[in-house]
Amino acid sequence: MKLAARRCLLHVDREAAVRCPLCHEFFCRECVTEHDSRFVCASCLRELASKKTAPQRSLNWPLLPFRLCFGFALACFLFYVLGRLLLLVPPSVQDGSFLSKLVP
């Protein structure tokens, strides 16, 4: 049976324009709403809205000490490398005497 021959579930005097992809009922244009690139009836839209809550995120407590230790070790390594790079800077740069060589 064609869609034009169907009637809206809520408004029996109107012909159906859309079939809800979730409940598979037929509805007119006023009874549906576009959601995620598809037309959904009001009752299915309410169900979708109640299901879409933010997922609960946990800190994963057993792994937290290992993550903290890894972060601390990484920070120590980076500061060690930065210190070693600063030791490579010649003393003339540190006391500013290289500027007198550049400017006549």
MARVOTI-744479 format. One record per residue (C-alpha): residue number from 1; residue in one letter; x, y, z. Coordinates in steps of 0.001 Angstrom, whole numbers, plus 500000, padded with zeros to 6 digits. Last residue first. Example, Ala and Ser with C-alpha at 12.3 -4.5 7.8 and 13.67 -1.06 7.14 Angstrom:
2
2 | S | 513670 | 498940 | 507140
1 | A | 512300 | 495500 | 507800
//
This chain:
104
104 | P | 580751 | 547285 | 516997
103 | V | 577686 | 545280 | 518217
102 | L | 578115 | 541504 | 517864
101 | K | 581212 | 541082 | 520052
100 | S | 579771 | 543273 | 522801
99 | L | 576627 | 541116 | 522723
98 | F | 578663 | 537970 | 523450
97 | S | 579581 | 539435 | 526846
96 | G | 576042 | 538936 | 528160
95 | D | 576953 | 536877 | 531247
94 | Q | 575005 | 533759 | 530184
93 | V | 575811 | 534059 | 526488
92 | S | 579551 | 534207 | 527205
91 | P | 579170 | 531175 | 529480
90 | P | 578255 | 528903 | 526530
89 | V | 574787 | 527287 | 526507
88 | L | 575247 | 523506 | 526680
87 | L | 574243 | 523498 | 530352
86 | L | 570816 | 524796 | 529330
85 | L | 570293 | 521692 | 527188
84 | R | 571115 | 519437 | 530155
83 | G | 568619 | 521319 | 532298
82 | L | 565882 | 520943 | 529654
81 | V | 566595 | 517202 | 529409
80 | Y | 566334 | 516850 | 533208
79 | F | 563133 | 518920 | 533254
78 | L | 561612 | 516612 | 530630
77 | F | 562688 | 513490 | 532531
76 | C | 561272 | 514781 | 535810
75 | A | 557944 | 515645 | 534118
74 | L | 557760 | 512162 | 532580
73 | A | 558505 | 510507 | 535933
72 | F | 555761 | 512574 | 537624
71 | G | 553261 | 511722 | 534908
70 | F | 554133 | 508014 | 535091
69 | C | 553809 | 508053 | 538871
68 | L | 550412 | 509753 | 538640
67 | R | 549208 | 507289 | 536014
66 | F | 550387 | 504348 | 538107
65 | P | 548615 | 505722 | 541190
64 | L | 545361 | 506222 | 539181
63 | L | 545222 | 502722 | 537695
62 | P | 543152 | 501165 | 540503
61 | W | 540879 | 504261 | 540673
60 | N | 539549 | 504167 | 537133
59 | L | 538664 | 507838 | 537190
58 | S | 535087 | 507034 | 536289
57 | R | 533015 | 508522 | 533554
56 | Q | 529260 | 508138 | 533584
55 | P | 527832 | 508490 | 530123
54 | A | 525852 | 511670 | 529482
53 | T | 522195 | 510941 | 528900
52 | K | 520760 | 510079 | 525533
51 | K | 518177 | 507461 | 526567
50 | S | 515631 | 510008 | 527794
49 | A | 515944 | 512051 | 524609
48 | L | 515521 | 508996 | 522392
47 | E | 512400 | 507937 | 524293
46 | R | 510912 | 511420 | 523995
45 | L | 511683 | 511433 | 520251
44 | C | 509939 | 508069 | 519912
43 | S | 506804 | 509556 | 521476
42 | A | 506980 | 512702 | 519344
41 | C | 507365 | 510927 | 515994
40 | V | 510740 | 510787 | 514243
39 | F | 511872 | 512226 | 510902
38 | R | 515478 | 511509 | 510026
37 | S | 518693 | 513524 | 509732
36 | D | 519623 | 513129 | 513425
35 | H | 516186 | 514357 | 514573
34 | E | 513574 | 515930 | 512322
33 | T | 510221 | 516181 | 514072
32 | V | 506971 | 514403 | 513253
31 | C | 503297 | 515025 | 514018
30 | E | 502820 | 518128 | 511898
29 | R | 503931 | 516458 | 508676
28 | C | 501396 | 513640 | 508990
27 | F | 502225 | 510348 | 510691
26 | F | 502499 | 506636 | 509827
25 | E | 503703 | 504104 | 512396
24 | H | 506948 | 502161 | 512064
23 | C | 507853 | 502620 | 515775
22 | L | 511497 | 503557 | 515145
21 | P | 511682 | 504643 | 511509
20 | C | 508548 | 506811 | 511833
19 | R | 506661 | 506713 | 508532
18 | V | 506218 | 510118 | 506970
17 | A | 503616 | 512035 | 504981
16 | A | 500443 | 510344 | 506129
15 | E | 497130 | 511650 | 504830
14 | R | 495062 | 513810 | 507101
13 | D | 491537 | 513091 | 508418
12 | V | 492815 | 510401 | 510791
11 | H | 494943 | 512875 | 512729
10 | L | 496859 | 510927 | 515384
9 | L | 497848 | 507836 | 513384
8 | C | 498095 | 509812 | 510161
7 | R | 496407 | 508136 | 507214
6 | R | 497861 | 505855 | 504554
5 | A | 496838 | 505970 | 500874
4 | A | 499578 | 508495 | 500092
3 | L | 502185 | 506141 | 501578
2 | K | 501340 | 503424 | 499057
1 | M | 500000 | 500000 | 500000
//
